[in-house]
């Protein structure tokens, strides 16, 4: 275990991965509640266009990716509101536009090819340098700050936009806050797990946590813990077994999800039995499909 | 103007002396029109809801009653006309902590769990400053709201584990938690079993007695009937009746009668009132 911490690159990689695992599920929880679980992936594709633009203009790719993906995040909100497309269609447009733009621009950049993009597609945690670690840490602080500051309002907006409007909340502005924060998170995670797997770290720990938790607060906390464990565990596995670190991280998170589904069944069955013994009160309906509208009424 | 028809006791004194200006009406809707895709849903709707009054907005499905309610809160933009809330045009209204909105149902969203208490506490979002922790008074208001709907023992359960009627009570508690004086409720009785319906009616009666303004969008008056002295009945996007609640007659007037069928013809005692029950 200690031997793994000897090489500098490994220490930097572990710090960066832990930060990503900590921050990605926070914004991910709000995206999942808003039914925009794939937003991270969509923004990731747009970030590719940003990376290619960086190579083309000889600018730091992380910087251009940040600008372009933030612009993409704003665009998707506008498309969702203005162009009468549902969220998932807006996402699809973003996916295709982003990947097409990235491949087109990287072809124009001298000395770069689609192979250049591969490092960003799948992440290259072993080449994370000190500056990358600072950038990741800075973005992590920013993301947590934004969520801490707007959290209460974001909770209401993600729960029910109509209710948020009836509270006088600036719904459109808050939607942009969520989208742009997601874009920041994607760019922050890009170097570690890669664009293709960023969305997974934003969503899978949340999906696992919501099997077990009953409150929003606990879901976020648990998802952060799962994110960190998956990031550190996956990276360590990759060090010893020599597999792709991004894949190891995501597969580990998925394994936790599988375990959480099973544990969730057990916990709910136990709770229902305890409630039954207390007498009165109906047992909780057990369901693992997070999308199902349990307890809703149709008239 | 329907003010004379209602005779609400709370503001009787003010109305008796027309030269003394009372508080501005809780809602003033003037010539309001809403269109979806250029199809008019609401046209030329004008009415006031004086502060302290309890009003039912009735009408069949598609009559525009939900749209009217949404327009009154700025959820749906008007295509023409004006809405004022407590004397301020919607756009410039800032005292949102005075408004408690109860939507028709709890939105499931993406299924991230939230406890009953978390949802109820979120009703205070308009009155609490950013980065401030909940004060003792805030927490007391949440506890009171949970007690009012009899859900204190479920405070730490996930809302998704509750029945439809219990979720409805959570939504009402959420509106109560902000301690507003103006309530807008969209079908608060839908899907609620009859025992809870009476409890909800009692809660609304207490709010009303305390001087709150209550606007209820309803299919039928049901157990709320004794509370409601004024009904605004919509038909085809216009106001068809504004005044005392239309009285059901015959078998439909019997207590416990479930309005499931269309009436055979217009109620002879109230020729201006359209059907308000929905098959």
Interface residues (C-beta under 8 A of the other chain):
Chain A: X29 X31 X32 X33 X34 X35 X37 X148 X149 X150 X152 X153 X155 X156 X158 X159 X160 X162 X163 X164 X165 X166 X167 X168 X169 X206 X210 X213 X214 X215 X216 X217 X218 X219 X282 X284 X285 X289 X290 X291 X292 X293 X294 X295 X296 X297 X299
Chain B: X70 X73 X74 X75 X93 X94 X96 X99 X101 X103 X105 X106 X107 X108 X109 X110 X111 X112 X113 X114 X115 X118 X119 X122 X125 X126 X128 X130 X131 X156 X157 X158 X159 X160 X161 X162 X163 X164 X165 X166 X167 X174 X178 X184 X187 X190 X191
